[in-house]
Amino acid sequence: MASGKILIYGGRGALGASCVQFFKKNNWWVGSIDLTENDAADANIVVDRDADWVSQEAAVLSKVGTELKGESLDAIICVAGGWAGGNAKKDLAKNSDLMWKQSVWSSAISATVGANHLKPGGLLVLTGANPALEGTPGMIGYGMAKAAVHQLTKSLAGEKSGLPDNSLVVSILPVTLDTPMNRKWMPDADTSTWTPLEFLAELFHKWTKGEERPANGSLVKLITKDSKTELVIV
């Protein structure tokens, strides 16, 4: 019998795939939501990248309902996202649109899935960004989208947000994650300041079990130094 049921939104990305693998290893039923399938997951919900926001939400919600067969989720982890640089001089609307689709659409759809399918006391994790706590003039679209995720987290933690009773909603605020792509593009960087993917998977697992949970609505900064990561609640 499975330990619980969890959905990973962004289950094909570096962090998402690591979470799928970790929870499967710990005997969980794991569903992946992404643009392509993750063969390691128990169920795959593939999002149509060309569909608008409303259509994506409706399709994901319907497919999740079909896969769950009336059962509820213990957790939803949204680690979908991306990065784009740029200021107001060129491609601001283009880059902002991309960031909004990757971070805000996925986070909002995760919230809707949570409102409909999460157990009371369940966990919803979204992905913000440490730089978006302040101005981001060199990556304006990215900063706007992540700031919106922070606001969404606070809203979902409030009364009458639509989420089940005693749900925990938090955003993680990474600085740099230790992913294969980051190692490829930043070969000379100090990786002792990068947060390991396994650390996050283990952290999410603790939270699903009710261990060391931060307060509802917390923005959790991940500060890694000398290969040790600490959590700083904003």
C-alpha positions as CSV (number, residue, x, y, z in Angstrom):
1,M,0.0,0.0,0.0
2,A,1.3,3.4,-0.9
3,S,2.5,5.8,1.8
4,G,0.4,8.6,0.2
5,K,-0.5,10.4,-3.0
6,I,1.4,13.3,-4.4
7,L,1.4,15.4,-7.6
8,I,4.6,17.0,-8.9
9,Y,3.8,19.9,-11.3
10,G,6.9,20.1,-13.4
11,G,7.8,16.5,-12.9
12,R,10.1,16.4,-15.9
13,G,12.4,19.2,-14.8
14,A,15.6,18.6,-12.8
15,L,14.0,19.3,-9.4
16,G,10.7,17.7,-10.4
17,A,12.2,14.5,-11.6
18,S,14.3,14.3,-8.5
19,C,11.1,14.6,-6.4
20,V,9.3,12.0,-8.4
21,Q,12.2,9.6,-7.9
22,F,12.5,10.3,-4.2
23,F,8.8,9.8,-3.4
24,K,8.6,6.7,-5.5
25,K,11.6,5.3,-3.6
26,N,9.6,6.0,-0.4
27,N,6.6,4.1,-1.7
28,W,4.4,7.0,-2.6
29,W,1.9,7.1,-5.5
30,V,3.3,9.9,-7.7
31,G,1.6,11.8,-10.5
32,S,3.6,14.1,-12.8
33,I,2.2,17.1,-14.6
34,D,4.4,18.5,-17.3
35,L,4.6,19.2,-21.1
36,T,6.0,15.6,-21.5
37,E,5.7,12.4,-19.6
38,N,8.0,11.2,-16.8
39,D,8.2,7.4,-17.2
40,A,9.0,6.9,-13.5
41,A,5.7,8.4,-12.4
42,D,2.5,6.3,-11.7
43,A,0.4,8.8,-13.7
44,N,1.2,11.5,-16.3
45,I,-0.9,14.5,-17.0
46,V,0.5,16.2,-20.1
47,V,-0.2,19.9,-20.5
48,D,-0.9,21.4,-23.9
49,R,1.6,24.2,-24.2
50,D,-0.5,25.9,-26.9
51,A,-3.7,26.0,-24.8
52,D,-4.7,29.2,-22.9
53,W,-4.7,29.4,-19.1
54,V,-8.4,28.6,-18.7
55,S,-8.2,25.6,-21.0
56,Q,-5.0,24.3,-19.3
57,E,-6.7,24.6,-15.9
58,A,-9.8,22.7,-17.0
59,A,-7.8,19.9,-18.7
60,V,-5.5,19.4,-15.7
61,L,-8.3,19.4,-13.3
62,S,-10.3,16.9,-15.3
63,K,-7.3,14.6,-15.8
64,V,-6.3,14.7,-12.1
65,G,-9.9,13.7,-11.2
66,T,-9.7,10.8,-13.6
67,E,-6.4,9.5,-12.2
68,L,-7.4,9.9,-8.5
69,K,-10.7,7.9,-8.9
70,G,-12.3,9.7,-5.9
71,E,-9.2,9.6,-3.6
72,S,-7.5,12.7,-2.3
73,L,-3.9,14.0,-2.4
74,D,-1.6,14.4,0.5
75,A,0.5,17.0,-1.3
76,I,1.0,19.0,-4.5
77,I,4.5,20.2,-5.2
78,C,4.8,22.8,-8.0
79,V,8.3,23.2,-9.2
80,A,7.5,24.2,-12.7
81,G,9.2,27.4,-13.9
82,G,12.0,28.8,-15.9
83,W,14.2,31.9,-16.2
84,A,14.6,34.7,-18.6
85,G,16.6,37.9,-18.3
86,G,16.1,41.3,-19.9
87,N,15.0,44.8,-18.9
88,A,12.4,47.2,-20.3
89,K,14.4,48.0,-23.4
90,K,13.7,44.9,-25.4
91,D,11.3,42.0,-25.4
92,L,9.7,42.9,-22.0
93,A,6.3,41.7,-22.9
94,K,7.6,38.6,-24.6
95,N,9.8,37.5,-21.7
96,S,7.2,38.5,-19.1
97,D,4.6,36.4,-21.0
98,L,6.8,33.4,-21.0
99,M,7.6,33.7,-17.2
100,W,4.0,34.2,-16.4
101,K,3.0,31.0,-18.3
102,Q,5.8,29.0,-16.7
103,S,5.5,30.2,-13.1
104,V,2.1,31.8,-12.5
105,W,-0.1,29.6,-14.6
106,S,1.4,26.4,-13.1
107,S,1.1,27.8,-9.6
108,A,-2.5,28.9,-10.0
109,I,-3.5,25.6,-11.6
110,S,-1.8,23.8,-8.7
111,A,-3.9,25.9,-6.3
112,T,-7.1,24.9,-8.1
113,V,-6.1,21.3,-8.0
114,G,-5.4,21.6,-4.3
115,A,-8.8,23.3,-3.6
116,N,-10.5,20.4,-5.3
117,H,-8.4,17.3,-4.4
118,L,-6.1,18.0,-1.4
119,K,-6.9,16.3,1.9
120,P,-7.6,18.5,4.9
121,G,-4.1,19.2,6.4
122,G,-2.5,18.6,3.0
123,L,0.5,20.4,1.6
124,L,0.9,22.8,-1.3
125,V,4.4,23.9,-2.2
126,L,4.9,26.7,-4.8
127,T,8.3,28.0,-6.1
128,G,9.1,31.6,-5.7
129,A,12.5,33.2,-5.9
130,N,14.8,35.0,-3.5
131,P,15.7,37.8,-5.9
132,A,12.0,38.7,-6.4
133,L,11.8,39.9,-2.8
134,E,13.4,43.1,-4.2
135,G,13.7,44.8,-7.6
136,T,15.1,42.7,-10.5
137,P,16.1,45.2,-13.2
138,G,18.1,42.7,-15.2
139,M,15.3,40.1,-15.3
140,I,12.1,42.1,-14.9
141,G,9.6,39.5,-16.3
142,Y,11.1,36.8,-14.1
143,G,10.9,39.0,-11.0
144,M,7.3,40.0,-11.7
145,A,6.2,36.4,-12.1
146,K,7.9,35.2,-9.0
147,A,6.6,38.1,-6.9
148,A,3.1,37.1,-8.1
149,V,3.8,33.6,-6.8
150,H,4.8,35.0,-3.4
151,Q,1.5,37.0,-3.3
152,L,-0.5,33.9,-4.3
153,T,1.1,32.0,-1.4
154,K,0.0,34.6,1.1
155,S,-3.5,34.7,-0.3
156,L,-3.9,30.9,-0.3
157,A,-2.9,30.8,3.3
158,G,-5.7,33.1,4.3
159,E,-9.2,32.3,5.4
160,K,-11.7,31.5,2.6
161,S,-9.0,30.9,0.1
162,G,-10.8,27.7,-1.0
163,L,-8.2,25.3,0.2
164,P,-9.2,22.5,2.6
165,D,-9.0,23.1,6.4
166,N,-5.5,23.2,8.0
167,S,-3.8,23.0,4.6
168,L,-0.2,24.3,4.6
169,V,0.8,26.5,1.7
170,V,4.5,27.6,1.4
171,S,6.8,28.9,-1.3
172,I,10.4,27.9,-1.5
173,L,12.8,30.7,-2.5
174,P,15.9,29.1,-4.0
175,V,19.0,31.1,-5.0
176,T,20.8,28.5,-7.2
177,L,19.9,24.8,-7.5
178,D,22.5,22.2,-8.2
179,T,21.1,21.0,-11.6
180,P,22.9,19.5,-14.6
181,M,22.1,22.6,-16.7
182,N,23.5,25.0,-14.1
183,R,26.7,23.0,-13.9
184,K,26.9,23.1,-17.7
185,W,26.3,26.9,-18.1
186,M,28.2,27.9,-15.0
187,P,31.2,25.6,-14.9
188,D,33.4,27.9,-12.9
189,A,30.8,28.8,-10.2
190,D,31.2,27.9,-6.5
191,T,28.9,25.0,-6.2
192,S,29.2,24.9,-2.5
193,T,26.6,27.7,-2.5
194,W,24.2,25.7,-4.6
195,T,21.3,23.8,-3.0
196,P,21.2,20.1,-3.8
197,L,18.0,18.7,-5.3
198,E,18.0,15.8,-2.8
199,F,17.9,18.3,0.1
200,L,14.6,19.7,-1.3
201,A,13.1,16.3,-2.0
202,E,13.8,15.3,1.6
203,L,12.4,18.6,2.9
204,F,9.2,18.1,1.0
205,H,8.9,14.6,2.4
206,K,9.3,15.9,6.0
207,W,6.6,18.4,5.4
208,T,4.2,15.8,4.0
209,K,4.6,13.9,7.2
210,G,3.9,17.0,9.3
211,E,7.5,17.3,10.5
212,E,9.2,20.7,10.9
213,R,6.5,22.5,9.0
214,P,6.9,26.3,8.8
215,A,3.9,28.6,9.4
216,N,1.2,28.7,6.8
217,G,1.9,31.2,4.1
218,S,5.7,31.2,4.7
219,L,8.2,32.2,2.1
220,V,11.2,29.9,2.8
221,K,14.6,31.1,1.6
222,L,17.1,28.3,0.9
223,I,20.5,29.6,1.8
224,T,23.4,27.2,1.0
225,K,26.9,27.9,2.2
226,D,29.8,25.5,2.4
227,S,27.5,22.8,1.1
228,K,25.1,23.2,4.0
229,T,21.6,24.6,3.5
230,E,19.6,26.5,6.1
231,L,16.0,27.6,5.9
232,V,15.3,31.3,6.5
233,I,11.6,32.2,6.8
234,V,10.5,35.5,5.3
